[in-house]
Structures are given as structure tokens and as C-alpha cells.
């Protein structure tokens, strides 16, 4: 395999189609959040679509700007690790250029998504730093100040989500995701297919070499196109095909002759 970083029509189709998939999933999660937010009493199932939204928004963010690039290319790592770094950096640069995503894009702000993905670390800090009450303190009436828990909250008026003290405007994220999706569909028709499973499946099919296309010129102009073919077997199959066509034509002719007969109803078989 060539060491050169590859970016061709097929690679672009794969990345844009999978990016569109994650955006559509994030949009579905937002619809579910809207359906559940603001209920009285609060809907405990609200946090499932919220986590789904944060997860898929994070996937889009990482696809566009892979993590740990700010640490620079690993110098003392193995060659495959350096190559993986170069590929991630190259892919992010190409996608951001194609989709016109600059550093100010709200999709690239990973603070809230990091707070959600690393929630276990937030709990470590909270439980580790949380003061323990002693009997002496209770008797003296000098209770310690307790740090607030790393709770999650949604303000459905401003459409802002808060996770562990970090806030994210979901409305702004939603607008940017839609802009990116629209741009992706302009560049790649498969990105516009709403059945994301089918779209990603088709995008992943290996491309045929251009010289083997139906409109490509022959690669061996001095060679008979029938070279390597069993001519007798091919002729026999052609006769079978011709006979089948003739029988189909006769059957259609008989069917048309019966069309003039009156009918009294319709059915699936009719």
C-alpha cells in the first residue's frame, strides 16, 4: 500500500456519507428532547436522547477535527502511530475545507461533550473533594461547604444544556449541523439519502477502476472481443434466450386478445 495520503472520490463519499449519518442521528435525538423537555413532573427519560445528542455531536466534531492534534505529531512513537496521526490530521483538514467549517464553528466546541463523555472523572473529583461531616462539626454547628454535584440540566427557554458546569447552546449547534448536512449533500448525493443504513452501505462499496467503466475505451484494441469465450456455448445460450423472448411475445399477444372481454371486478391476481 502506498504511503501517500489518499483522498479520492470514493474516500470523500465515505466520509461525507458517514458524517451525514451522525448528523441525522443527532437531529433525531433533538426531536426527542423537544418532545420530552418541560414536562411536569420532569420526564426521567429525557436524559437518554440528551446523551445521544451529545454523543453524535461529539462524533461529528471528532470527524471534522480529530482529538489530540494540538499535541503535535508523536515523534517517539511507532511508525504506524505516526501514520495514523497524519491520516487523522489530513482527513480533518480536507473535511473542514470542503464543508467550510472554521475554528469558530460551535460544532468544534467540545467542552460539554467532554463533560458528558468523562462524567466518571467529574464524579471522581466530586466524591474525592467532598468534605465528610464529623460529629464535632455537627455539635459545633460549623458544617463545611459542600461542592455542588456535577448535575445535568436543560433550560428549554434558552435551549441551553449544562453538564458539570459547562454550557452548550443546542440551538446554535442544531443550526450548524444542518448547514454542514446541506453542504455535504451538495457535494455527495448519497449524503442526502434519509435511509442512512442504505447510504453508508452503498458508499462503502469498492469503486471499479475507471478503465473498466462501460464508457471506457477497450484496453486491448488488437484482440478480438470474443477471445476466451466458448463460442458454441454462447450460441446455445443465445438460442435459449431468443426462444424465451418469442414465448413471452406470444403470451402477451394472447393476453391482449382477451382484454376486450367484459370484467365484473378487480383483484390482486387480476
N, C-alpha and C positions, 0 to 999 in steps of 0.2 A: 504494500500500500504506500502511496506517495506521502511524503512528509509535508507536502504543501497543504496549507489550509484550504479546504474546499468550500465553495459557495456557488452552487449552480441552481438551475430552475427547480430541480427536484428537492434539494435541501431547503430552498426558500418555501416551497409548497408545504413541506413537512412542518417547519417551524411556524408558519403563519396559520396553518390549519389547527395545530395543537394550541396555539395561543388563543385562537378564536374559541376553541372548546372551553378553555379555562375561563374566558370572559363570560361566555354564555352561562356557565355554571354559577359564576359569581352573581350574575343578573338574576338567575332563578332564586338564589339564596336571598337576594334583596327583596324580591317579591314576597317571599315567605315571611321575612322580617316585617314588612309593611302590614301583612295580614295579621300578625300576632302582637305587634307593639301597641302600647297604650291601653291594653285591656285591663279591666278591673274585675277581680283581682289580677295581678300580673301573671302572665302566661309563662309557666316554668319551661315550656318547650321553646321559648324564644331564643335561648342561647345556642340551640343546635344550628339553626340557619345562620346565626351570627358567627359561630365558629367556622361554618362552611364558607361564608363570605370572606372572612379574614384569611382562611387557608388558600382559597382560589385567587384572591387578590395578591397574596404573597407569591403564588406560583407565577402569576403574570409579571410581578415585579422582578423576580429572580430570572425569568426568561429574558427580560429586557436588560437587566443589569445584574449579572451574577454576583453572588456574595464573595467577600474576601478579596476582591480585585484591588482594593485600596492598599492591601498589604504588599503588593508588588509580586512579580514573578518569583516563585521559590527557587533560590539559587542552589541550595544544598540538597534538594530533593531528587528523587529518581527521575530519569528522562520521561517516563510515562506521566508522572505528575506534572512536570513542566509542560508537556504537550497538552494535557487536559486543561491546564490553566490558559494556555494560548488559545485553545478552541473556545473556551467559555468567553474569554475576552473578545475574540473575533466575532462570535455569534451575537453577543450583546451589542457590539458596535454596529454590526450590519442591521440588526432589527431596529435599533433606535433611529438609525438614519432612514431606513425605509418607512417607518411609522411616524417619523417626525416627533420623537419623544426626546425632550431635552432634560437637563438636570433638575429643572424646576417642576417637572411633572409630579402631581400628587401621588401617582401610582408608585413612584420610586421611594416615597417616604415610608420606611419600614418600621417606624417606632411602635405603632400599635400592634402590628402583626408580630413583631418580635416579642412584645409583651405577652401576646397570646401564646405564641409557639414556645416561649421559655417561661411559661407560667409556673412551672415547677421551681425554677430558680427564684421567682418572686416569693413563692411560699417558703423557700429555704431562708431567704432574708427576713421575712416577716416572723416566722417562728423562731429563728435564731436570735433576732434582736428584740423579740417581745419580752418585756420585763415580767418576772414572776413575783407574785404578791407574797409577802411574808406576814406572819402573824403580828410581828412587831409593827409593821407599817399599818396594818389594819387597826391595831389598837391605838396607834398614834394619830390615825386619821390622815396619814400622809401617803395616799395612794400614788403610784407612779403614773406618768403619762403614757398611755398606750398608743402605739403607732396604728394608723388606720389599716384595715386589711386591704389586700390588692384586689378589690372588687371590680366587677364589670358593670357598666351602666350605659343605657341608651337614652338620650334626650330626643324624643320623637318630634319635638317642636323645632329644634335646630338641626335634627338628623345627625347628631354627633354621638359617636361611641367613645367610651372611656374604658381603658383597660390598664389597671395598675398605674394610674396617674397620667397615662399618655392619652391624648385625644386625637380622633381622626374624623374628619368631615366626610361622611359616607356619600352625601350628595355630590360633592366635588369629585370623589373617586368614581362614582357612577357615571358622571358626565365624561370623564377622561377615558374610562373603559369603553364607553360607547363610541367615542371618537376614534380610538385605536381599532375597535372592531370594524367600523365603517371603512377606515383606511386599509385594513387587512383585506376586506372583501373586494376593494377596488384593485388590489394587487393580485389576489388569488381567488378565483371563483369558488373553489371548494370551501374557503373560509366562510362563505355565505350560506352554506347548506346547514339548515337547522338541525338535521339529524347528525349530531356531532360524531356519533359512533361510526356511521357510514362515511362521513367526510374524512375522518382520520384514517379509516381503513383504506379508502381509495388513495389518499395522499401517500400512504406508505408503500403502495405497490411499486416495485422497482421499475425505473424507466427503461424503455428499449433504446438501444443505440440509434442515433439519428439516421445512420446509413441503412438501417433496416426498416425504416418507415415505408408506408405504402407508396408515397410520392417520391421516394428516393431513387436515383438512377441505379441501374444494375452495377454490381461490384465486379462482375465477370462478363464484360461485353463480348468476349470471344468464345464464350461457352454456351452451348445450346441450353435453353431453359429447362429442357426435359432430361438433362443429364442426371443419372442416378434414379430415375423413375422407372418402375416396371410398367412398360407401355401396354402390355396385354391386360394386366390387372386394372390399369387405369381405364382402358377402353371398356372393360366389363362393367366397372362401376358407373361409367358414363351411360351405358345402355340401361342399367338398372334405374338410374336417375331419370332418364328420358321416359322410360315406361311408367314410372311413378307419376311424373308430371302429366302424361297422357291420361292415366286413370283419374287423376284429380280433375282434369278438364272435363272428362265425360261425366263424372259425378256432379260437377257444378251445372252442367248443361241439363241433366235430369232434374236437378233441384229447381232450376229456373222454370222448367216446363210446368212444374207443379205449383208455382207461385200464383197462377191465375185461379186456383181452386178457392172457393169461399172458406173462410175460417170462422169459428164460433167463439174463440177465446185465445188467450196467450198463456204461456207457461215458460219456465226456465229452459226446459228441454226444447220447446218450440222455437 
